[in-house]
Amino acid sequence: MVIFMKRKIYLLIGVLLIILTGCGTKKQTSLEGNLLDYDLGKGTLMDSNGREISYEIQGVLGIPEGKNCPVVVLIHGAHPIEKASESRYDKGFNYLTQALSEQGNLVISMNVAMNYSFEDGEPIENERTREILSQQMTYLKKAVEGDEKIFGYNLSGVGDFSKVILMGHSRGGYDAVECAEKLPEGMKTVGVVCVAPSTYKEWEIPFPNIPIGIIIPQMDGDVIFLDGSDVYEQLITTPYYKSTAELIYLKNANHGHFNTQLTQVDLGHKEFDTTKLLPAEKQRSFLTHYLMDFVTSAVTTGQSVFSSASPLESKVYDCDVLLRVRSGMEEMLYSAENANALICTGDVTATRENAGYPPEKKQ
């Protein structure tokens, strides 16, 4: 009984510490350049069954020079995990965090491994990711509003939370689209990039009406059915979706090279001639340049990178690609109300005449 009471007292003390400080013991570690590896201590998640889940509030910040910078959020996927706090796939995007922050963006790459860990019961789809994203974005916003105690660094005025870009890889690619309109109050997502996304569950919410870029690697030995093409098809056939979207088929790329922490070959690598794979650095360079251009385009024009490209290129950023683009400006080409054919724009750029139909009659 005495031991039980002591445990209750220790638990209450821990909860009070979290409430009073906003998070547990902080252990920030500076990395090279303008990157900050942060550990804000223990946080608590609450799943849909009312169960409390403890996790480490960890990630990497890329701190730019200047003020009111766009905020870029990087979300890793579901990869092998021994312990969530030690499986730091968020660090696998340090090359992106560095480049994007040097470009002039406030970047946060979050450790969402707890969403895939069985340390505290079986995870439920992406609900832990959504909570981690919400909590850490709230901390970041408070720091930008002037609270230096959170990260131990002066971030006052650095970020503009009306200009948020999400990028997710693998399962994180699918989750990034779902999370786009679930950010805390006062934040607005203006674009999403999905890298080798995995459609591991049914789509539950309306697509956000913002620019979306999707990259599918030709030799993906993990998401072997190249699920990103299905996401793109859903986008362009959704009547209410009016924004720009693009699907980039990156030739000879694989799944793991996008994250430097994934050092093993893709699970299904035996299906491919791996001697033809893009070098890892070249594949990462492609993603870096595309994401930098996507952020600039989404923030300044409200469009994706290739939305106005004509003709579509077969080689970009020194890599071979196939592109499909929905410009967001097409109109219905032809509607056969009483026939079996229904031809609509999607990503097709054409006229009635060159599509094989007679000119539209004037009313």
C-alpha positions as CSV (number, residue, x, y, z in Angstrom):
1,M,0.0,0.0,0.0
2,V,2.8,2.4,0.9
3,I,4.6,1.6,-2.4
4,F,1.4,2.2,-4.3
5,M,0.9,5.6,-2.7
6,K,4.4,6.6,-3.5
7,R,3.9,5.7,-7.1
8,K,0.8,7.8,-7.2
9,I,2.7,10.7,-5.7
10,Y,5.5,10.4,-8.3
11,L,2.9,10.3,-11.1
12,L,1.3,13.4,-9.8
13,I,4.6,15.2,-9.6
14,G,5.4,14.2,-13.2
15,V,2.1,15.5,-14.4
16,L,2.5,18.8,-12.6
17,L,6.0,19.2,-14.1
18,I,4.5,18.8,-17.6
19,I,1.7,21.3,-16.9
20,L,4.0,23.9,-15.3
21,T,6.8,23.7,-17.9
22,G,4.8,22.7,-21.0
23,C,7.0,19.6,-21.4
24,G,9.5,17.5,-19.4
25,T,13.3,17.8,-19.1
26,K,14.8,19.5,-22.1
27,K,17.9,18.3,-23.8
28,Q,18.5,20.4,-26.9
29,T,21.6,19.5,-28.9
30,S,22.9,21.8,-31.6
31,L,23.9,20.2,-34.8
32,E,26.0,21.5,-37.7
33,G,25.0,24.8,-39.3
34,N,21.6,26.1,-38.5
35,L,20.1,22.8,-37.4
36,L,18.9,22.3,-33.8
37,D,18.2,18.7,-32.6
38,Y,15.6,19.2,-29.8
39,D,14.3,16.9,-27.1
40,L,11.7,18.6,-25.0
41,G,11.2,15.7,-22.7
42,K,8.0,13.7,-22.1
43,G,4.7,14.5,-23.7
44,T,1.3,12.8,-23.5
45,L,-1.0,11.6,-26.3
46,M,-4.6,10.6,-25.9
47,D,-6.0,8.0,-28.3
48,S,-9.6,7.6,-29.3
49,N,-10.1,4.9,-26.6
50,G,-9.2,7.4,-23.9
51,R,-5.8,5.8,-23.3
52,E,-2.9,8.1,-22.3
53,I,0.4,7.4,-24.2
54,S,3.7,8.8,-23.1
55,Y,6.3,9.8,-25.8
56,E,9.4,11.9,-26.2
57,I,8.9,15.3,-27.9
58,Q,11.8,15.2,-30.4
59,G,12.7,16.5,-33.8
60,V,15.1,18.7,-35.7
61,L,14.6,22.5,-36.4
62,G,16.1,24.3,-39.4
63,I,16.4,27.9,-38.4
64,P,16.6,30.5,-41.2
65,E,17.8,34.0,-41.2
66,G,15.1,36.6,-41.4
67,K,11.5,37.0,-40.2
68,N,8.1,35.8,-41.2
69,C,9.4,32.8,-43.1
70,P,7.2,30.1,-44.5
71,V,7.0,27.0,-42.2
72,V,7.9,23.6,-43.7
73,V,6.9,20.5,-41.8
74,L,8.5,17.1,-42.6
75,I,6.9,13.9,-41.6
76,H,8.7,10.5,-41.9
77,G,7.0,7.2,-42.5
78,A,6.6,3.8,-40.9
79,H,10.0,2.1,-40.7
80,P,11.6,-0.5,-38.5
81,I,11.4,0.6,-34.8
82,E,13.1,-0.8,-31.7
83,K,12.2,2.2,-29.5
84,A,10.4,5.3,-30.7
85,S,12.7,7.7,-28.9
86,E,15.8,6.1,-30.5
87,S,14.5,5.4,-34.0
88,R,15.1,8.9,-35.3
89,Y,13.9,8.8,-38.8
90,D,13.2,12.6,-38.5
91,K,17.0,13.0,-38.7
92,G,16.9,11.2,-42.1
93,F,15.7,14.5,-43.5
94,N,18.5,16.6,-42.2
95,Y,19.6,17.3,-45.8
96,L,16.2,18.7,-46.5
97,T,16.0,20.6,-43.3
98,Q,19.4,22.2,-44.0
99,A,18.6,23.2,-47.6
100,L,15.1,24.5,-46.9
101,S,16.2,26.6,-43.9
102,E,19.1,28.1,-45.9
103,Q,16.5,29.0,-48.6
104,G,14.7,31.0,-46.0
105,N,12.1,28.7,-44.4
106,L,11.5,27.7,-40.8
107,V,11.7,23.9,-41.0
108,I,10.6,21.3,-38.4
109,S,11.2,17.6,-38.9
110,M,9.3,15.7,-36.2
111,N,9.9,12.3,-34.7
112,V,6.5,10.5,-35.2
113,A,7.9,7.0,-34.6
114,M,5.4,6.6,-31.7
115,N,2.7,6.4,-34.2
116,Y,4.2,3.1,-35.4
117,S,5.4,1.7,-32.1
118,F,3.8,-0.9,-30.0
119,E,5.5,0.3,-26.8
120,D,2.2,1.6,-25.4
121,G,-0.4,-0.6,-27.1
122,E,-1.3,-0.9,-30.7
123,P,-1.4,2.3,-32.7
124,I,-4.7,3.4,-34.4
125,E,-4.0,4.5,-38.0
126,N,-2.5,8.0,-37.9
127,E,-4.1,9.5,-34.8
128,R,-0.8,9.7,-32.8
129,T,0.8,11.5,-35.8
130,R,-2.0,14.0,-35.8
131,E,-1.6,14.7,-32.1
132,I,2.2,14.9,-32.2
133,L,1.9,17.3,-35.1
134,S,-0.6,19.5,-33.3
135,Q,1.4,19.5,-30.1
136,Q,4.8,20.3,-31.6
137,M,3.4,22.9,-34.0
138,T,1.8,24.6,-30.9
139,Y,5.2,24.6,-29.2
140,L,6.8,26.1,-32.3
141,K,4.2,28.8,-32.6
142,K,4.7,29.8,-29.0
143,A,8.4,30.0,-29.5
144,V,7.9,32.2,-32.6
145,E,5.6,34.4,-30.5
146,G,8.6,35.0,-28.2
147,D,8.9,32.1,-25.7
148,E,12.6,31.3,-25.7
149,K,12.4,28.7,-23.0
150,I,10.8,26.0,-25.1
151,F,13.6,25.4,-27.5
152,G,16.3,27.4,-25.7
153,Y,16.7,29.5,-28.7
154,N,15.3,32.9,-29.9
155,L,12.8,32.2,-32.7
156,S,10.8,35.4,-32.2
157,G,9.1,36.4,-35.4
158,V,10.9,33.9,-37.5
159,G,7.9,31.9,-38.8
160,D,4.7,32.8,-40.6
161,F,2.0,30.2,-39.7
162,S,-0.3,31.3,-42.5
163,K,2.2,29.8,-44.9
164,V,2.7,26.1,-43.9
165,I,3.9,23.4,-46.3
166,L,3.7,19.8,-45.3
167,M,5.9,17.1,-46.8
168,G,5.5,13.4,-45.9
169,H,7.3,10.3,-47.0
170,S,5.8,6.8,-47.3
171,R,2.9,6.5,-44.8
172,G,3.7,10.1,-43.8
173,G,3.0,11.1,-47.4
174,Y,-0.6,9.9,-47.1
175,D,-0.9,11.4,-43.6
176,A,0.4,14.8,-44.7
177,V,-2.6,15.2,-46.9
178,E,-5.0,14.2,-44.1
179,C,-3.2,16.5,-41.6
180,A,-3.3,19.5,-43.9
181,E,-6.5,20.9,-42.5
182,K,-6.0,19.6,-39.0
183,L,-3.4,22.1,-37.8
184,P,-4.0,24.1,-34.6
185,E,-6.0,27.3,-34.8
186,G,-4.2,30.2,-36.4
187,M,-2.3,28.0,-38.9
188,K,-2.9,27.5,-42.6
189,T,-1.5,24.9,-44.9
190,V,-0.8,26.2,-48.4
191,G,0.6,23.1,-50.1
192,V,1.4,19.4,-49.6
193,V,4.1,17.2,-51.1
194,C,3.7,13.4,-50.9
195,V,6.8,11.3,-51.5
196,A,6.2,7.6,-52.3
197,P,2.9,7.7,-50.3
198,S,1.3,4.6,-49.0
199,T,-2.5,4.3,-49.1
200,Y,-2.8,2.1,-46.1
201,K,-6.4,3.0,-45.2
202,E,-9.6,4.4,-46.7
203,W,-9.7,8.1,-47.4
204,E,-11.8,9.8,-44.7
205,I,-11.9,13.5,-45.3
206,P,-12.3,15.9,-48.2
207,F,-9.0,16.7,-50.0
208,P,-7.6,20.1,-49.1
209,N,-8.1,22.6,-52.0
210,I,-4.4,23.5,-52.2
211,P,-1.5,22.6,-54.5
212,I,-0.4,19.0,-54.1
213,G,2.7,17.4,-55.5
214,I,3.1,13.6,-55.6
215,I,6.4,11.8,-56.3
216,I,6.4,8.0,-57.1
217,P,9.7,6.3,-57.5
218,Q,9.8,3.8,-60.3
219,M,11.7,1.1,-58.4
220,D,9.8,1.4,-55.1
221,G,10.4,-1.9,-53.4
222,D,8.2,-0.9,-50.4
223,V,5.1,0.7,-51.8
224,I,5.2,-1.7,-54.8
225,F,1.9,-0.7,-56.3
226,L,3.0,3.0,-56.5
227,D,0.0,4.1,-54.5
228,G,0.6,7.8,-55.2
229,S,-0.9,7.3,-58.7
230,D,-4.2,6.4,-57.0
231,V,-4.1,9.5,-54.8
232,Y,-3.6,11.6,-57.9
233,E,-6.5,9.9,-59.7
234,Q,-8.7,10.6,-56.7
235,L,-7.6,14.3,-56.7
236,I,-8.3,15.0,-60.4
237,T,-11.6,13.2,-60.4
238,T,-12.9,15.0,-57.3
239,P,-15.4,17.7,-58.5
240,Y,-14.7,20.2,-55.7
241,Y,-10.9,20.0,-56.0
242,K,-10.0,23.1,-58.0
243,S,-6.3,23.6,-57.2
244,T,-3.2,22.4,-59.1
245,A,-1.8,18.9,-58.7
246,E,1.1,17.0,-60.3
247,L,2.3,13.4,-60.4
248,I,6.0,12.9,-60.9
249,Y,7.1,9.4,-61.9
250,L,10.8,9.5,-60.9
251,K,12.6,6.9,-63.0
252,N,15.1,4.5,-61.4
253,A,14.4,5.9,-57.9
254,N,13.6,3.7,-54.9
255,H,11.8,4.1,-51.6
256,G,14.5,4.3,-49.0
257,H,17.0,6.7,-50.6
258,F,14.7,9.7,-49.7
259,N,15.6,9.1,-46.0
260,T,19.3,8.8,-45.0
261,Q,18.3,6.7,-42.0
262,L,17.1,3.9,-44.3
263,T,20.3,2.2,-45.1
264,Q,18.9,-1.2,-46.2
265,V,17.6,-1.9,-49.6
266,D,13.8,-1.8,-50.2
267,L,11.9,-4.9,-49.1
268,G,11.0,-5.8,-52.7
269,H,14.3,-5.0,-54.3
270,K,14.6,-8.5,-55.9
271,E,12.0,-7.4,-58.4
272,F,14.3,-4.8,-59.9
273,D,17.8,-4.5,-61.4
274,T,19.3,-2.5,-58.6
275,T,22.3,-1.7,-60.7
276,K,20.1,0.8,-62.5
277,L,19.0,2.6,-59.3
278,L,19.7,6.4,-59.1
279,P,22.6,7.1,-56.7
280,A,21.2,8.0,-53.3
281,E,22.7,11.5,-53.4
282,K,21.1,12.2,-56.8
283,Q,17.7,11.1,-55.6
284,R,17.9,13.3,-52.6
285,S,19.1,16.2,-54.7
286,F,16.0,15.8,-56.8
287,L,13.7,15.9,-53.8
288,T,15.6,18.9,-52.4
289,H,15.3,21.0,-55.5
290,Y,11.7,20.0,-56.1
291,L,10.6,20.8,-52.6
292,M,12.4,24.1,-52.6
293,D,10.7,25.1,-55.8
294,F,7.3,23.8,-54.6
295,V,7.5,25.9,-51.4
296,T,8.3,29.0,-53.5
297,S,5.6,28.3,-56.0
298,A,2.9,27.4,-53.5
299,V,3.6,30.5,-51.3
300,T,4.0,33.0,-54.1
301,T,1.6,31.8,-56.8
302,G,-0.7,29.3,-55.0
303,Q,0.2,26.7,-57.6
304,S,2.4,23.6,-57.9
305,V,5.7,23.6,-59.7
306,F,4.8,22.4,-63.1
307,S,1.2,23.7,-63.3
308,S,2.0,26.1,-66.2
309,A,4.7,24.0,-67.9
310,S,4.1,23.5,-71.6
311,P,5.2,21.1,-73.0
312,L,5.8,18.9,-70.0
313,E,9.5,18.1,-69.5
314,S,10.9,14.5,-69.5
315,K,14.0,15.5,-67.5
316,V,14.0,17.8,-64.5
317,Y,16.6,18.5,-61.9
318,D,18.9,16.3,-64.0
319,C,16.7,13.2,-63.5
320,D,14.4,11.4,-66.0
321,V,10.7,11.7,-65.2
322,L,7.2,11.3,-66.5
323,L,4.8,14.1,-65.5
324,R,1.1,14.4,-65.2
325,V,-0.2,17.8,-64.4
326,R,-3.6,19.2,-63.5
327,S,-3.3,22.9,-64.0
328,G,-6.6,23.7,-62.2
329,M,-7.7,25.9,-65.1
330,E,-9.2,23.4,-67.5
331,E,-12.9,23.2,-68.3
332,M,-15.1,20.2,-69.3
333,L,-14.2,19.1,-72.8
334,Y,-17.2,17.1,-73.6
335,S,-20.1,15.7,-71.7
336,A,-22.3,13.0,-73.3
337,E,-25.4,13.1,-71.2
338,N,-27.1,10.1,-72.8
339,A,-24.1,8.2,-74.1
340,N,-21.5,5.9,-72.5
341,A,-18.6,8.3,-72.9
342,L,-17.7,11.0,-70.5
343,I,-14.6,12.9,-71.3
344,C,-13.4,15.5,-68.8
345,T,-10.2,17.4,-68.3
346,G,-8.4,15.8,-65.4
347,D,-4.9,16.3,-66.4
348,V,-5.6,16.4,-70.2
349,T,-4.8,19.6,-72.0
350,A,-6.7,19.6,-75.2
351,T,-9.6,21.1,-77.1
352,R,-12.8,19.6,-78.4
353,E,-11.4,19.7,-81.9
354,N,-8.1,17.9,-81.3
355,A,-9.9,15.4,-79.0
356,G,-11.9,14.3,-82.1
357,Y,-15.2,16.1,-81.4
358,P,-16.9,18.8,-83.5
359,P,-16.7,22.4,-82.3
360,E,-19.1,23.3,-79.6
361,K,-22.3,25.0,-81.0
362,K,-23.0,28.5,-80.0
363,Q,-26.2,29.0,-78.1
